[in-house]
Amino acid sequence: MPPTIDNAAYHKGPDVREFLARPDCRIHLIQLPPYCPHLNPIERLWAVMHQCVTHNRRYPTQKQFADAILKFFRETLPNEWKTFRSQVSDNFRIVTHEKFRLLE
């Protein structure tokens, strides 16, 4: 899947446009709609991290909070990637009329 960009101003700046306009540039960016976090893999990764680390949890100190987040990214995520990848990846399914049926 080609790289996607959101609507951050620096993604549209003159340096980026100049870089992408080079004749030999093989990068083609896809502009995301103004607000579509469900299309942005990093947003889905943040949701997984939130569910595993911060959802319904309280950390007494900022250091414990930061350590829990770092542990998630350094240990939990690499060790359990097979569990998380379907929540984070861009594997969209195309549904055609051949692949579904109506139950009456």
C-alpha positions as a Markdown table, in Angstrom:
| # | Residue | x | y | z |
|---|---|---|---|---|
| 1 | Met | 0.0 | 0.0 | 0.0 |
| 2 | Pro | 1.4 | 3.4 | -0.8 |
| 3 | Pro | 2.3 | 5.7 | 2.0 |
| 4 | Thr | -0.5 | 7.9 | 3.4 |
| 5 | Ile | -0.4 | 11.4 | 4.7 |
| 6 | Asp | -2.7 | 13.3 | 6.9 |
| 7 | Asn | -3.5 | 17.0 | 6.6 |
| 8 | Ala | -0.6 | 18.3 | 8.7 |
| 9 | Ala | 0.8 | 21.4 | 7.1 |
| 10 | Tyr | 4.4 | 20.0 | 7.0 |
| 11 | His | 3.2 | 17.2 | 4.7 |
| 12 | Lys | 2.3 | 19.8 | 2.1 |
| 13 | Gly | 5.3 | 22.2 | 2.6 |
| 14 | Pro | 7.6 | 23.3 | -0.2 |
| 15 | Asp | 10.4 | 20.9 | 0.7 |
| 16 | Val | 8.1 | 17.9 | 0.5 |
| 17 | Arg | 6.5 | 19.1 | -2.8 |
| 18 | Glu | 10.0 | 19.7 | -4.3 |
| 19 | Phe | 11.2 | 16.3 | -3.2 |
| 20 | Leu | 8.2 | 14.5 | -4.6 |
| 21 | Ala | 8.3 | 16.5 | -7.9 |
| 22 | Arg | 11.7 | 15.1 | -8.8 |
| 23 | Pro | 11.5 | 13.2 | -12.2 |
| 24 | Asp | 13.1 | 10.0 | -10.6 |
| 25 | Cys | 10.9 | 10.1 | -7.5 |
| 26 | Arg | 9.0 | 6.8 | -7.1 |
| 27 | Ile | 7.1 | 7.8 | -4.0 |
| 28 | His | 3.4 | 8.5 | -4.6 |
| 29 | Leu | 1.5 | 9.7 | -1.5 |
| 30 | Ile | -2.2 | 9.2 | -0.9 |
| 31 | Gln | -3.9 | 12.0 | 0.8 |
| 32 | Leu | -6.2 | 10.9 | 3.6 |
| 33 | Pro | -9.5 | 12.6 | 4.0 |
| 34 | Pro | -9.6 | 15.4 | 6.7 |
| 35 | Tyr | -10.5 | 13.2 | 9.6 |
| 36 | Cys | -10.2 | 9.4 | 9.1 |
| 37 | Pro | -8.2 | 7.9 | 12.0 |
| 38 | His | -9.6 | 4.5 | 11.0 |
| 39 | Leu | -7.6 | 4.7 | 7.8 |
| 40 | Asn | -4.3 | 5.7 | 9.5 |
| 41 | Pro | -2.4 | 2.7 | 10.9 |
| 42 | Ile | -0.6 | 4.7 | 13.6 |
| 43 | Glu | -4.0 | 5.7 | 15.0 |
| 44 | Arg | -5.0 | 2.0 | 15.2 |
| 45 | Leu | -1.7 | 1.2 | 16.9 |
| 46 | Trp | -2.3 | 4.0 | 19.5 |
| 47 | Ala | -5.7 | 2.4 | 20.1 |
| 48 | Val | -4.1 | -1.0 | 20.8 |
| 49 | Met | -1.6 | 0.6 | 23.1 |
| 50 | His | -4.3 | 2.4 | 24.9 |
| 51 | Gln | -6.3 | -0.8 | 25.4 |
| 52 | Cys | -3.2 | -2.7 | 26.7 |
| 53 | Val | -1.6 | 0.0 | 28.8 |
| 54 | Thr | -3.9 | 2.9 | 29.8 |
| 55 | His | -7.5 | 1.7 | 29.6 |
| 56 | Asn | -9.0 | 1.6 | 33.1 |
| 57 | Arg | -5.6 | 1.8 | 34.7 |
| 58 | Arg | -4.1 | 4.4 | 37.0 |
| 59 | Tyr | -0.4 | 4.9 | 37.4 |
| 60 | Pro | 0.7 | 6.5 | 40.6 |
| 61 | Thr | 3.7 | 8.3 | 39.0 |
| 62 | Gln | 4.5 | 9.7 | 35.6 |
| 63 | Lys | 7.6 | 7.4 | 35.5 |
| 64 | Gln | 5.4 | 4.3 | 36.0 |
| 65 | Phe | 3.1 | 5.5 | 33.3 |
| 66 | Ala | 6.0 | 6.2 | 30.9 |
| 67 | Asp | 7.6 | 2.8 | 31.8 |
| 68 | Ala | 4.4 | 1.0 | 31.0 |
| 69 | Ile | 4.1 | 2.6 | 27.6 |
| 70 | Leu | 7.8 | 1.9 | 26.8 |
| 71 | Lys | 7.4 | -1.7 | 27.9 |
| 72 | Phe | 4.4 | -2.1 | 25.6 |
| 73 | Phe | 6.4 | -0.8 | 22.6 |
| 74 | Arg | 9.7 | -2.6 | 23.5 |
| 75 | Glu | 8.4 | -6.0 | 24.7 |
| 76 | Thr | 4.6 | -6.6 | 24.4 |
| 77 | Leu | 4.1 | -5.4 | 20.9 |
| 78 | Pro | 7.1 | -7.3 | 19.4 |
| 79 | Asn | 6.3 | -10.5 | 21.4 |
| 80 | Glu | 2.6 | -10.4 | 20.6 |
| 81 | Trp | 2.5 | -8.9 | 17.1 |
| 82 | Lys | 0.6 | -11.8 | 15.6 |
| 83 | Thr | -2.2 | -11.0 | 18.1 |
| 84 | Phe | -2.2 | -7.3 | 17.3 |
| 85 | Arg | -1.5 | -7.2 | 13.6 |
| 86 | Ser | -5.1 | -7.6 | 12.4 |
| 87 | Gln | -6.0 | -4.6 | 14.5 |
| 88 | Val | -3.3 | -2.4 | 13.1 |
| 89 | Ser | -2.7 | -3.6 | 9.5 |
| 90 | Asp | -4.2 | -2.2 | 6.3 |
| 91 | Asn | -5.8 | -5.6 | 5.3 |
| 92 | Phe | -9.1 | -4.4 | 4.0 |
| 93 | Arg | -11.5 | -7.0 | 2.7 |
| 94 | Ile | -13.4 | -6.4 | -0.5 |
| 95 | Val | -16.9 | -7.8 | -0.3 |
| 96 | Thr | -18.5 | -8.7 | -3.6 |
| 97 | His | -21.9 | -10.2 | -4.3 |
| 98 | Glu | -20.3 | -13.6 | -4.8 |
| 99 | Lys | -19.0 | -13.6 | -1.3 |
| 100 | Phe | -22.1 | -12.9 | 0.7 |
| 101 | Arg | -25.7 | -14.0 | 0.9 |
| 102 | Leu | -28.8 | -12.7 | 2.6 |
| 103 | Leu | -30.4 | -14.9 | 5.2 |
| 104 | Glu | -34.2 | -14.6 | 5.3 |
